[in-house]
Amino acid sequence: MVVLNKRSMVLVLVLAIAIAIRETSSESEEESSSSIISRFQQYLKINTSQPSPRYQEAAEFLISEGKAVSLEYEIMELVAGKPLVLLKWEGTNPHLPSILLYSHTDVVPSEPNKWAHHPFSAHLDPTGRIFARGSQDMKCVGMQYLEAIRRLRAHNFRPLRTLYLAFSPDEEIGGHHGAEKFAQSEIFRRMNVGVVLDEGLASPDQHYRAFYAERSPWWLVIKAVGAPGHGSKLYDNSAMENLLKSIESIRRFRSSQFDLIKAGLKAEGDVVSVNMAFLKAGTPSPTGFVMNLQPSEAEAGFDIRVPPTADPESLERRIAEEWAPSSRNMSFYLGQFKQKTPVHDKSGKPLLTKTDGSNPWWGLLENAVQKAGGKLGEPEVFPAATDSRYFRQLGLPAIGFSPMANTPVLLHDHNEFLHKDEYLKGIKIYESIIKKYASFDGQERGEFRDEL
């Protein structure tokens, strides 16, 4: 029989209490994580895919979550049927330029029969992966903003600057009824925004990716015309022959750009990408196409992405002189999207956000990510288009950032997923960023406006 003295008994009691506290804390943390993931799944289950997003359901959910963390809210319909939810956490010095935490609510369509789990089931598999359309693009970011604010409020943090959270419609179809109208509105002007955080991309390695610019989409259609004729006859300058010459010229240009990426000389966002989107020619028949008739018209469509470092005038000359020359009975159309997404600003400078010492927000981002235990990679040009362009066009610094490390890039892909552990880490990253940004007492807005 072991007899304990008073001192030993006290030590045993203290140890038992410490173990109990640790176990209780661990159970509480596990329960908290479970609730966080559950809220994320609720948002993912709302089918906001184009062309018929359930915007109202999403708006009601977001307002409910905003109320839960004591945020002011407003719902705006700048275009009927397309609500934009705006949440607000007023700072102690509302005269300082505010912080805009931006995200979009809509997602692209999906093909459920090609997914392992239904794209709106938000299925959590045994390994921790959450499968859902929007898990990467970009419902994760919108909910991470809210969860980070929930934590900051729990720790009695008070922001110096006012924080706005915008959940906008329409991004996946151009953002013209969402971010574009929002950025041009009187409401936005009164918000006195100093910096915008928007979406980024997942990173297959341990480094988080941050984007200071993006490529502009040019949707090119080239058309060739020629005399129709019998399918057995060889003609010079037939519509199909001329179109194929152009396609070959475009293919060579595409290869030259792709080779720069393969050789490691440039990143994906730094080259001009060209991908064929459609090819149209021939005369339809009840059984397919008329095979013994050469078509008088043939056309092809291309998705071109142009980085801000490119020379747009040079590219337009290439299109007019090599890809669709009138001398070869060809014409082309670039569409209104090119005008909506300029490569340069009104003064002719590349449309981008600075990443040097003149932009304090970039340095604050780096510092915040590092403080939260993350690593930030080299600044990048976003390879596609986001709503950030509408804010950069106003001269505002806009940074694309989605904290998803060790994650394959699956936006718009089948079986889009995000691991729950990466999602939870991302909340800590945003907590650090928001704290840094909302506490920054510099006077920066005029400097950016003057430079741009």
Secondary structure in CASP SS format (residue, H / E / C, confidence):
PFRMAT SS
TARGET T0000
AUTHOR 0000-0000-0000
METHOD secondary structure of the structure
MODEL  1
M C 1.00
V C 1.00
V C 1.00
L C 1.00
N C 1.00
K H 1.00
R H 1.00
S H 1.00
M H 1.00
V H 1.00
L H 1.00
V H 1.00
L H 1.00
V H 1.00
L H 1.00
A H 1.00
I H 1.00
A H 1.00
I H 1.00
A H 1.00
I H 1.00
R H 1.00
E H 1.00
T H 1.00
S H 1.00
S H 1.00
E H 1.00
S H 1.00
E H 1.00
E H 1.00
E H 1.00
S H 1.00
S H 1.00
S H 1.00
S H 1.00
I H 1.00
I H 1.00
S H 1.00
R H 1.00
F H 1.00
Q H 1.00
Q H 1.00
Y H 1.00
L H 1.00
K C 1.00
I C 1.00
N C 1.00
T C 1.00
S E 1.00
Q C 1.00
P C 1.00
S C 1.00
P C 1.00
R C 1.00
Y H 1.00
Q H 1.00
E H 1.00
A H 1.00
A H 1.00
E H 1.00
F H 1.00
L H 1.00
I H 1.00
S H 1.00
E H 1.00
G H 1.00
K H 1.00
A H 1.00
V C 1.00
S C 1.00
L C 1.00
E E 1.00
Y E 1.00
E E 1.00
I E 1.00
M E 1.00
E E 1.00
L E 1.00
V E 1.00
A C 1.00
G C 1.00
K E 1.00
P E 1.00
L E 1.00
V E 1.00
L E 1.00
L E 1.00
K E 1.00
W E 1.00
E C 1.00
G C 1.00
T C 1.00
N C 1.00
P C 1.00
H C 1.00
L C 1.00
P C 1.00
S E 1.00
I E 1.00
L E 1.00
L E 1.00
Y E 1.00
S E 1.00
H E 1.00
T C 1.00
D C 1.00
V E 1.00
V C 1.00
P C 1.00
S C 1.00
E C 1.00
P H 1.00
N H 1.00
K H 1.00
W C 1.00
A C 1.00
H C 1.00
H C 1.00
P C 1.00
F C 1.00
S C 1.00
A C 1.00
H E 1.00
L E 1.00
D C 1.00
P C 1.00
T C 1.00
G C 1.00
R E 1.00
I E 1.00
F E 1.00
A C 1.00
R C 1.00
G C 1.00
S C 1.00
Q C 1.00
D C 1.00
M C 1.00
K H 1.00
C H 1.00
V H 1.00
G H 1.00
M H 1.00
Q H 1.00
Y H 1.00
L H 1.00
E H 1.00
A H 1.00
I H 1.00
R H 1.00
R H 1.00
L H 1.00
R H 1.00
A H 1.00
H C 1.00
N C 1.00
F C 1.00
R C 1.00
P C 1.00
L C 1.00
R C 1.00
T C 1.00
L E 1.00
Y E 1.00
L E 1.00
A E 1.00
F E 1.00
S E 1.00
P C 1.00
D C 1.00
E H 1.00
E H 1.00
I H 1.00
G C 1.00
G C 1.00
H C 1.00
H C 1.00
G C 1.00
A H 1.00
E H 1.00
K H 1.00
F H 1.00
A H 1.00
Q C 1.00
S C 1.00
E H 1.00
I H 1.00
F H 1.00
R H 1.00
R H 1.00
M H 1.00
N C 1.00
V E 1.00
G E 1.00
V E 1.00
V E 1.00
L E 1.00
D E 1.00
E C 1.00
G C 1.00
L C 1.00
A C 1.00
S C 1.00
P C 1.00
D C 1.00
Q C 1.00
H E 1.00
Y E 1.00
R C 1.00
A E 1.00
F E 1.00
Y E 1.00
A E 1.00
E E 1.00
R C 1.00
S E 1.00
P E 1.00
W E 1.00
W E 1.00
L E 1.00
V E 1.00
I E 1.00
K E 1.00
A E 1.00
V E 1.00
G C 1.00
A C 1.00
P C 1.00
G E 1.00
H E 1.00
G C 1.00
S C 1.00
K C 1.00
L C 1.00
Y C 1.00
D C 1.00
N C 1.00
S C 1.00
A H 1.00
M H 1.00
E H 1.00
N H 1.00
L H 1.00
L H 1.00
K H 1.00
S H 1.00
I H 1.00
E H 1.00
S H 1.00
I H 1.00
R H 1.00
R H 1.00
F H 1.00
R H 1.00
S H 1.00
S H 1.00
Q H 1.00
F H 1.00
D H 1.00
L H 1.00
I H 1.00
K H 1.00
A C 1.00
G C 1.00
L C 1.00
K C 1.00
A C 1.00
E H 1.00
G H 1.00
D H 1.00
V C 1.00
V C 1.00
S E 1.00
V E 1.00
N E 1.00
M E 1.00
A E 1.00
F E 1.00
L E 1.00
K E 1.00
A E 1.00
G C 1.00
T C 1.00
P E 1.00
S E 1.00
P C 1.00
T C 1.00
G E 1.00
F E 1.00
V C 1.00
M C 1.00
N C 1.00
L E 1.00
Q E 1.00
P C 1.00
S C 1.00
E E 1.00
A E 1.00
E E 1.00
A E 1.00
G E 1.00
F E 1.00
D E 1.00
I E 1.00
R E 1.00
V E 1.00
P C 1.00
P C 1.00
T C 1.00
A C 1.00
D C 1.00
P H 1.00
E H 1.00
S H 1.00
L H 1.00
E H 1.00
R H 1.00
R H 1.00
I H 1.00
A H 1.00
E H 1.00
E H 1.00
W H 1.00
A C 1.00
P C 1.00
S H 1.00
S H 1.00
R H 1.00
N C 1.00
M E 1.00
S E 1.00
F E 1.00
Y E 1.00
L C 1.00
G C 1.00
Q H 1.00
F H 1.00
K H 1.00
Q H 1.00
K H 1.00
T C 1.00
P C 1.00
V C 1.00
H E 1.00
D C 1.00
K C 1.00
S C 1.00
G C 1.00
K C 1.00
P E 1.00
L C 1.00
L C 1.00
T C 1.00
K C 1.00
T C 1.00
D C 1.00
G C 1.00
S C 1.00
N C 1.00
P H 1.00
W H 1.00
W H 1.00
G H 1.00
L H 1.00
L H 1.00
E H 1.00
N H 1.00
A H 1.00
V H 1.00
Q H 1.00
K H 1.00
A C 1.00
G C 1.00
G C 1.00
K E 1.00
L E 1.00
G C 1.00
E C 1.00
P C 1.00
E E 1.00
V E 1.00
F E 1.00
P C 1.00
A C 1.00
A C 1.00
T C 1.00
D C 1.00
S H 1.00
R H 1.00
Y H 1.00
F H 1.00
R H 1.00
Q C 1.00
L C 1.00
G C 1.00
L C 1.00
P C 1.00
A E 1.00
I E 1.00
G E 1.00
F E 1.00
S C 1.00
P C 1.00
M C 1.00
A C 1.00
N C 1.00
T C 1.00
P C 1.00
V C 1.00
L C 1.00
L C 1.00
H C 1.00
D C 1.00
H C 1.00
N C 1.00
E C 1.00
F E 1.00
L E 1.00
H E 1.00
K H 1.00
D H 1.00
E H 1.00
Y H 1.00
L H 1.00
K H 1.00
G H 1.00
I H 1.00
K H 1.00
I H 1.00
Y H 1.00
E H 1.00
S H 1.00
I H 1.00
I H 1.00
K H 1.00
K H 1.00
Y H 1.00
A H 1.00
S H 1.00
F C 1.00
D C 1.00
G C 1.00
Q C 1.00
E C 1.00
R H 1.00
G H 1.00
E H 1.00
F H 1.00
R H 1.00
D H 1.00
E H 1.00
L C 1.00
END
